[in-house]
Amino acid sequence: MKGVSLSLLGVGLLLALSGVVFTLQGFGVVGPPTSFMYQNSQWIYGGSATLVIGVIIFASGLFLRVRGR
């Protein structure tokens, strides 16, 4: 179970970080102005959803890790 929880932690962290970057690009905070993601509201919603899913997966990994002790 330790390998599964560690995998969930890694995948959740990567998804959450990606969601933050996508959201910030959607708001126009990071990225080049020529990017199709820059100041695009679709990326705000998609990035927010990705962030939430990443946090849920990360929390599941933490739960399994703590419960397995």
Gaussian input, Z-matrix of N, CA and C with variables (Angstrom, degrees):
# hf/3-21g

backbone

0 1
 N
 C     1     B1
 C     2     B2     1     A1
 N     3     B3     2     A2     1     D1
 C     4     B4     3     A3     2     D2
 C     5     B5     4     A4     3     D3
 N     6     B6     5     A5     4     D4
 C     7     B7     6     A6     5     D5
 C     8     B8     7     A7     6     D6
 N     9     B9     8     A8     7     D7
 C    10    B10     9     A9     8     D8
 C    11    B11    10    A10     9     D9
 N    12    B12    11    A11    10    D10
 C    13    B13    12    A12    11    D11
 C    14    B14    13    A13    12    D12
 N    15    B15    14    A14    13    D13
 C    16    B16    15    A15    14    D14
 C    17    B17    16    A16    15    D15
 N    18    B18    17    A17    16    D16
 C    19    B19    18    A18    17    D17
 C    20    B20    19    A19    18    D18
 N    21    B21    20    A20    19    D19
 C    22    B22    21    A21    20    D20
 C    23    B23    22    A22    21    D21
 N    24    B24    23    A23    22    D22
 C    25    B25    24    A24    23    D23
 C    26    B26    25    A25    24    D24
 N    27    B27    26    A26    25    D25
 C    28    B28    27    A27    26    D26
 C    29    B29    28    A28    27    D27
 N    30    B30    29    A29    28    D28
 C    31    B31    30    A30    29    D29
 C    32    B32    31    A31    30    D30
 N    33    B33    32    A32    31    D31
 C    34    B34    33    A33    32    D32
 C    35    B35    34    A34    33    D33
 N    36    B36    35    A35    34    D34
 C    37    B37    36    A36    35    D35
 C    38    B38    37    A37    36    D36
 N    39    B39    38    A38    37    D37
 C    40    B40    39    A39    38    D38
 C    41    B41    40    A40    39    D39
 N    42    B42    41    A41    40    D40
 C    43    B43    42    A42    41    D41
 C    44    B44    43    A43    42    D42
 N    45    B45    44    A44    43    D43
 C    46    B46    45    A45    44    D44
 C    47    B47    46    A46    45    D45
 N    48    B48    47    A47    46    D46
 C    49    B49    48    A48    47    D47
 C    50    B50    49    A49    48    D48
 N    51    B51    50    A50    49    D49
 C    52    B52    51    A51    50    D50
 C    53    B53    52    A52    51    D51
 N    54    B54    53    A53    52    D52
 C    55    B55    54    A54    53    D53
 C    56    B56    55    A55    54    D54
 N    57    B57    56    A56    55    D55
 C    58    B58    57    A57    56    D56
 C    59    B59    58    A58    57    D57
 N    60    B60    59    A59    58    D58
 C    61    B61    60    A60    59    D59
 C    62    B62    61    A61    60    D60
 N    63    B63    62    A62    61    D61
 C    64    B64    63    A63    62    D62
 C    65    B65    64    A64    63    D63
 N    66    B66    65    A65    64    D64
 C    67    B67    66    A66    65    D65
 C    68    B68    67    A67    66    D66
 N    69    B69    68    A68    67    D67
 C    70    B70    69    A69    68    D68
 C    71    B71    70    A70    69    D69
 N    72    B72    71    A71    70    D70
 C    73    B73    72    A72    71    D71
 C    74    B74    73    A73    72    D72
 N    75    B75    74    A74    73    D73
 C    76    B76    75    A75    74    D74
 C    77    B77    76    A76    75    D75
 N    78    B78    77    A77    76    D76
 C    79    B79    78    A78    77    D77
 C    80    B80    79    A79    78    D78
 N    81    B81    80    A80    79    D79
 C    82    B82    81    A81    80    D80
 C    83    B83    82    A82    81    D81
 N    84    B84    83    A83    82    D82
 C    85    B85    84    A84    83    D83
 C    86    B86    85    A85    84    D84
 N    87    B87    86    A86    85    D85
 C    88    B88    87    A87    86    D86
 C    89    B89    88    A88    87    D87
 N    90    B90    89    A89    88    D88
 C    91    B91    90    A90    89    D89
 C    92    B92    91    A91    90    D90
 N    93    B93    92    A92    91    D91
 C    94    B94    93    A93    92    D92
 C    95    B95    94    A94    93    D93
 N    96    B96    95    A95    94    D94
 C    97    B97    96    A96    95    D95
 C    98    B98    97    A97    96    D96
 N    99    B99    98    A98    97    D97
 C   100   B100    99    A99    98    D98
 C   101   B101   100   A100    99    D99
 N   102   B102   101   A101   100   D100
 C   103   B103   102   A102   101   D101
 C   104   B104   103   A103   102   D102
 N   105   B105   104   A104   103   D103
 C   106   B106   105   A105   104   D104
 C   107   B107   106   A106   105   D105
 N   108   B108   107   A107   106   D106
 C   109   B109   108   A108   107   D107
 C   110   B110   109   A109   108   D108
 N   111   B111   110   A110   109   D109
 C   112   B112   111   A111   110   D110
 C   113   B113   112   A112   111   D111
 N   114   B114   113   A113   112   D112
 C   115   B115   114   A114   113   D113
 C   116   B116   115   A115   114   D114
 N   117   B117   116   A116   115   D115
 C   118   B118   117   A117   116   D116
 C   119   B119   118   A118   117   D117
 N   120   B120   119   A119   118   D118
 C   121   B121   120   A120   119   D119
 C   122   B122   121   A121   120   D120
 N   123   B123   122   A122   121   D121
 C   124   B124   123   A123   122   D122
 C   125   B125   124   A124   123   D123
 N   126   B126   125   A125   124   D124
 C   127   B127   126   A126   125   D125
 C   128   B128   127   A127   126   D126
 N   129   B129   128   A128   127   D127
 C   130   B130   129   A129   128   D128
 C   131   B131   130   A130   129   D129
 N   132   B132   131   A131   130   D130
 C   133   B133   132   A132   131   D131
 C   134   B134   133   A133   132   D132
 N   135   B135   134   A134   133   D133
 C   136   B136   135   A135   134   D134
 C   137   B137   136   A136   135   D135
 N   138   B138   137   A137   136   D136
 C   139   B139   138   A138   137   D137
 C   140   B140   139   A139   138   D138
 N   141   B141   140   A140   139   D139
 C   142   B142   141   A141   140   D140
 C   143   B143   142   A142   141   D141
 N   144   B144   143   A143   142   D142
 C   145   B145   144   A144   143   D143
 C   146   B146   145   A145   144   D144
 N   147   B147   146   A146   145   D145
 C   148   B148   147   A147   146   D146
 C   149   B149   148   A148   147   D147
 N   150   B150   149   A149   148   D148
 C   151   B151   150   A150   149   D149
 C   152   B152   151   A151   150   D150
 N   153   B153   152   A152   151   D151
 C   154   B154   153   A153   152   D152
 C   155   B155   154   A154   153   D153
 N   156   B156   155   A155   154   D154
 C   157   B157   156   A156   155   D155
 C   158   B158   157   A157   156   D156
 N   159   B159   158   A158   157   D157
 C   160   B160   159   A159   158   D158
 C   161   B161   160   A160   159   D159
 N   162   B162   161   A161   160   D160
 C   163   B163   162   A162   161   D161
 C   164   B164   163   A163   162   D162
 N   165   B165   164   A164   163   D163
 C   166   B166   165   A165   164   D164
 C   167   B167   166   A166   165   D165
 N   168   B168   167   A167   166   D166
 C   169   B169   168   A168   167   D167
 C   170   B170   169   A169   168   D168
 N   171   B171   170   A170   169   D169
 C   172   B172   171   A171   170   D170
 C   173   B173   172   A172   171   D171
 N   174   B174   173   A173   172   D172
 C   175   B175   174   A174   173   D173
 C   176   B176   175   A175   174   D174
 N   177   B177   176   A176   175   D175
 C   178   B178   177   A177   176   D176
 C   179   B179   178   A178   177   D177
 N   180   B180   179   A179   178   D178
 C   181   B181   180   A180   179   D179
 C   182   B182   181   A181   180   D180
 N   183   B183   182   A182   181   D181
 C   184   B184   183   A183   182   D182
 C   185   B185   184   A184   183   D183
 N   186   B186   185   A185   184   D184
 C   187   B187   186   A186   185   D185
 C   188   B188   187   A187   186   D186
 N   189   B189   188   A188   187   D187
 C   190   B190   189   A189   188   D188
 C   191   B191   190   A190   189   D189
 N   192   B192   191   A191   190   D190
 C   193   B193   192   A192   191   D191
 C   194   B194   193   A193   192   D192
 N   195   B195   194   A194   193   D193
 C   196   B196   195   A195   194   D194
 C   197   B197   196   A196   195   D195
 N   198   B198   197   A197   196   D196
 C   199   B199   198   A198   197   D197
 C   200   B200   199   A199   198   D198
 N   201   B201   200   A200   199   D199
 C   202   B202   201   A201   200   D200
 C   203   B203   202   A202   201   D201
 N   204   B204   203   A203   202   D202
 C   205   B205   204   A204   203   D203
 C   206   B206   205   A205   204   D204

   B1=1.4480
   B2=1.5284
   B3=1.3156
   B4=1.4551
   B5=1.5239
   B6=1.3299
   B7=1.4590
   B8=1.5234
   B9=1.3243
   B10=1.4627
   B11=1.5166
   B12=1.3327
   B13=1.4631
   B14=1.5212
   B15=1.3166
   B16=1.4608
   B17=1.5272
   B18=1.3198
   B19=1.4660
   B20=1.5223
   B21=1.3244
   B22=1.4594
   B23=1.5223
   B24=1.3168
   B25=1.4660
   B26=1.5280
   B27=1.3229
   B28=1.4622
   B29=1.5154
   B30=1.3302
   B31=1.4680
   B32=1.5308
   B33=1.3211
   B34=1.4622
   B35=1.5105
   B36=1.3249
   B37=1.4637
   B38=1.5306
   B39=1.3227
   B40=1.4677
   B41=1.5303
   B42=1.3196
   B43=1.4622
   B44=1.5322
   B45=1.3264
   B46=1.4649
   B47=1.5241
   B48=1.3180
   B49=1.4679
   B50=1.5211
   B51=1.3194
   B52=1.4649
   B53=1.5256
   B54=1.3065
   B55=1.4605
   B56=1.5195
   B57=1.3295
   B58=1.4669
   B59=1.5216
   B60=1.3234
   B61=1.4718
   B62=1.5292
   B63=1.3301
   B64=1.4659
   B65=1.5276
   B66=1.3293
   B67=1.4589
   B68=1.5199
   B69=1.3313
   B70=1.4626
   B71=1.5246
   B72=1.3163
   B73=1.4588
   B74=1.5297
   B75=1.3070
   B76=1.4547
   B77=1.5214
   B78=1.3333
   B79=1.4614
   B80=1.5234
   B81=1.3277
   B82=1.4531
   B83=1.5126
   B84=1.3365
   B85=1.4658
   B86=1.5276
   B87=1.3168
   B88=1.4669
   B89=1.5224
   B90=1.2988
   B91=1.4556
   B92=1.5173
   B93=1.2992
   B94=1.4610
   B95=1.5351
   B96=1.3086
   B97=1.4722
   B98=1.5325
   B99=1.3114
   B100=1.4602
   B101=1.5282
   B102=1.3215
   B103=1.4586
   B104=1.5270
   B105=1.3282
   B106=1.4554
   B107=1.5252
   B108=1.3416
   B109=1.4614
   B110=1.5227
   B111=1.3148
   B112=1.4670
   B113=1.5316
   B114=1.3114
   B115=1.4611
   B116=1.5315
   B117=1.3145
   B118=1.4570
   B119=1.5375
   B120=1.3197
   B121=1.4658
   B122=1.5317
   B123=1.3232
   B124=1.4641
   B125=1.5221
   B126=1.3260
   B127=1.4589
   B128=1.5244
   B129=1.3240
   B130=1.4656
   B131=1.5265
   B132=1.3364
   B133=1.4707
   B134=1.5279
   B135=1.3157
   B136=1.4628
   B137=1.5203
   B138=1.3268
   B139=1.4654
   B140=1.5192
   B141=1.3340
   B142=1.4689
   B143=1.5256
   B144=1.3175
   B145=1.4704
   B146=1.5307
   B147=1.3270
   B148=1.4653
   B149=1.5188
   B150=1.3185
   B151=1.4637
   B152=1.5243
   B153=1.3155
   B154=1.4709
   B155=1.5279
   B156=1.3124
   B157=1.4664
   B158=1.5250
   B159=1.3338
   B160=1.4662
   B161=1.5140
   B162=1.3246
   B163=1.4673
   B164=1.5268
   B165=1.3187
   B166=1.4712
   B167=1.5295
   B168=1.3313
   B169=1.4702
   B170=1.5254
   B171=1.3261
   B172=1.4653
   B173=1.5319
   B174=1.3380
   B175=1.4675
   B176=1.5332
   B177=1.3349
   B178=1.4710
   B179=1.5230
   B180=1.3203
   B181=1.4552
   B182=1.5115
   B183=1.3395
   B184=1.4706
   B185=1.5220
   B186=1.3246
   B187=1.4586
   B188=1.5266
   B189=1.3273
   B190=1.4557
   B191=1.5187
   B192=1.3205
   B193=1.4659
   B194=1.5316
   B195=1.3350
   B196=1.4636
   B197=1.5314
   B198=1.3176
   B199=1.4744
   B200=1.5266
   B201=1.3107
   B202=1.4599
   B203=1.5167
   B204=1.3003
   B205=1.4802
   B206=1.4791
   A1=110.44
   A2=116.31
   A3=119.80
   A4=111.69
   A5=116.67
   A6=120.61
   A7=112.49
   A8=116.03
   A9=120.62
   A10=110.34
   A11=116.83
   A12=119.46
   A13=111.03
   A14=116.88
   A15=120.09
   A16=110.74
   A17=116.92
   A18=120.79
   A19=111.37
   A20=116.52
   A21=120.02
   A22=111.52
   A23=116.73
   A24=120.00
   A25=110.79
   A26=116.13
   A27=120.19
   A28=112.77
   A29=116.25
   A30=120.79
   A31=110.08
   A32=116.90
   A33=120.72
   A34=112.39
   A35=116.22
   A36=120.28
   A37=111.04
   A38=116.73
   A39=119.69
   A40=112.04
   A41=116.67
   A42=120.12
   A43=111.31
   A44=116.57
   A45=119.89
   A46=111.00
   A47=117.12
   A48=120.12
   A49=111.51
   A50=116.62
   A51=120.33
   A52=110.49
   A53=116.52
   A54=120.66
   A55=112.63
   A56=116.30
   A57=120.06
   A58=110.29
   A59=116.71
   A60=120.64
   A61=110.46
   A62=117.57
   A63=121.01
   A64=110.90
   A65=116.63
   A66=120.77
   A67=111.27
   A68=116.55
   A69=119.82
   A70=111.51
   A71=117.44
   A72=119.83
   A73=110.47
   A74=116.45
   A75=119.91
   A76=112.82
   A77=116.05
   A78=120.88
   A79=112.30
   A80=117.22
   A81=120.47
   A82=113.73
   A83=117.02
   A84=121.65
   A85=111.08
   A86=117.32
   A87=121.60
   A88=109.46
   A89=115.44
   A90=121.19
   A91=112.13
   A92=115.69
   A93=119.79
   A94=110.89
   A95=117.99
   A96=120.88
   A97=113.24
   A98=118.55
   A99=120.94
   A100=112.45
   A101=118.32
   A102=122.18
   A103=110.90
   A104=116.67
   A105=120.99
   A106=112.09
   A107=117.22
   A108=121.66
   A109=112.00
   A110=116.66
   A111=121.92
   A112=110.12
   A113=117.11
   A114=125.17
   A115=112.11
   A116=114.76
   A117=121.40
   A118=107.12
   A119=116.66
   A120=120.54
   A121=112.87
   A122=118.27
   A123=119.78
   A124=110.88
   A125=117.38
   A126=120.92
   A127=111.49
   A128=117.13
   A129=119.40
   A130=109.24
   A131=115.93
   A132=119.94
   A133=111.64
   A134=116.51
   A135=119.83
   A136=112.23
   A137=116.29
   A138=120.28
   A139=111.96
   A140=115.96
   A141=119.42
   A142=111.02
   A143=116.40
   A144=120.29
   A145=110.77
   A146=116.49
   A147=120.65
   A148=110.76
   A149=116.49
   A150=121.05
   A151=110.74
   A152=117.37
   A153=120.97
   A154=110.64
   A155=117.46
   A156=120.58
   A157=110.62
   A158=116.85
   A159=120.63
   A160=112.42
   A161=116.57
   A162=120.19
   A163=110.64
   A164=117.39
   A165=120.47
   A166=110.55
   A167=117.04
   A168=120.13
   A169=110.43
   A170=117.05
   A171=121.09
   A172=110.57
   A173=116.97
   A174=120.88
   A175=111.00
   A176=116.87
   A177=119.73
   A178=110.77
   A179=116.58
   A180=120.88
   A181=112.24
   A182=115.94
   A183=119.17
   A184=111.53
   A185=115.90
   A186=120.15
   A187=111.22
   A188=116.69
   A189=119.84
   A190=111.90
   A191=115.95
   A192=119.64
   A193=111.65
   A194=116.09
   A195=119.75
   A196=111.05
   A197=115.48
   A198=119.46
   A199=111.69
   A200=117.67
   A201=122.17
   A202=113.69
   A203=117.95
   A204=119.95
   A205=113.13
   D1=-20.92
   D2=-178.86
   D3=-65.98
   D4=-37.95
   D5=178.92
   D6=-67.63
   D7=-37.28
   D8=179.32
   D9=-67.11
   D10=-44.95
   D11=-179.18
   D12=-65.70
   D13=-37.86
   D14=178.20
   D15=-66.48
   D16=-38.69
   D17=176.47
   D18=-64.26
   D19=-43.27
   D20=178.06
   D21=-63.29
   D22=-38.88
   D23=177.52
   D24=-61.99
   D25=-44.50
   D26=-178.93
   D27=-66.20
   D28=-46.71
   D29=-179.55
   D30=-65.25
   D31=-42.55
   D32=179.19
   D33=-62.82
   D34=-41.06
   D35=178.96
   D36=-65.45
   D37=-44.26
   D38=178.78
   D39=-63.40
   D40=-41.98
   D41=178.18
   D42=-64.82
   D43=-42.40
   D44=-179.62
   D45=-64.13
   D46=-43.59
   D47=178.35
   D48=-64.76
   D49=-40.04
   D50=176.34
   D51=-62.41
   D52=-41.84
   D53=178.31
   D54=-61.19
   D55=-39.48
   D56=177.44
   D57=-63.88
   D58=-45.88
   D59=-179.64
   D60=-63.31
   D61=-45.13
   D62=179.80
   D63=-61.09
   D64=-43.18
   D65=180.00
   D66=-64.05
   D67=-44.62
   D68=179.62
   D69=-65.29
   D70=-35.10
   D71=175.75
   D72=-67.51
   D73=-38.29
   D74=177.14
   D75=-62.44
   D76=-36.01
   D77=176.82
   D78=-78.54
   D79=-13.52
   D80=-179.43
   D81=84.75
   D82=23.15
   D83=-179.34
   D84=-86.22
   D85=-40.86
   D86=179.33
   D87=-124.10
   D88=157.84
   D89=176.57
   D90=98.97
   D91=161.51
   D92=179.96
   D93=-75.92
   D94=143.55
   D95=179.44
   D96=-61.26
   D97=-17.37
   D98=179.58
   D99=-83.80
   D100=-5.83
   D101=-178.91
   D102=-71.26
   D103=144.48
   D104=177.66
   D105=-68.77
   D106=-15.89
   D107=-179.92
   D108=-88.97
   D109=-16.60
   D110=-172.90
   D111=-69.38
   D112=125.19
   D113=-179.99
   D114=51.70
   D115=47.98
   D116=179.88
   D117=-120.47
   D118=116.33
   D119=-174.46
   D120=-62.43
   D121=-26.17
   D122=177.42
   D123=-60.57
   D124=-36.00
   D125=-179.18
   D126=-76.65
   D127=-23.53
   D128=173.99
   D129=-65.71
   D130=-48.30
   D131=-179.32
   D132=-68.96
   D133=-44.05
   D134=178.99
   D135=-64.45
   D136=-40.96
   D137=178.57
   D138=-66.29
   D139=-38.99
   D140=178.02
   D141=-64.70
   D142=-41.79
   D143=178.23
   D144=-64.44
   D145=-41.75
   D146=178.16
   D147=-63.04
   D148=-40.56
   D149=178.16
   D150=-61.99
   D151=-46.39
   D152=-179.01
   D153=-63.61
   D154=-44.45
   D155=178.52
   D156=-62.40
   D157=-41.21
   D158=177.59
   D159=-61.90
   D160=-41.48
   D161=179.00
   D162=-66.28
   D163=-38.93
   D164=178.46
   D165=-64.57
   D166=-44.11
   D167=178.49
   D168=-64.91
   D169=-42.31
   D170=178.31
   D171=-61.48
   D172=-44.64
   D173=179.05
   D174=-63.73
   D175=-35.89
   D176=176.65
   D177=-63.60
   D178=-40.84
   D179=176.98
   D180=-63.47
   D181=-41.23
   D182=176.79
   D183=-64.04
   D184=-42.00
   D185=179.43
   D186=-60.91
   D187=-46.43
   D188=179.24
   D189=-64.78
   D190=-36.82
   D191=-179.58
   D192=-67.33
   D193=-43.40
   D194=179.64
   D195=-70.65
   D196=-40.31
   D197=-179.03
   D198=-67.61
   D199=-29.13
   D200=-178.25
   D201=-74.87
   D202=-10.21
   D203=-178.31
   D204=-78.34

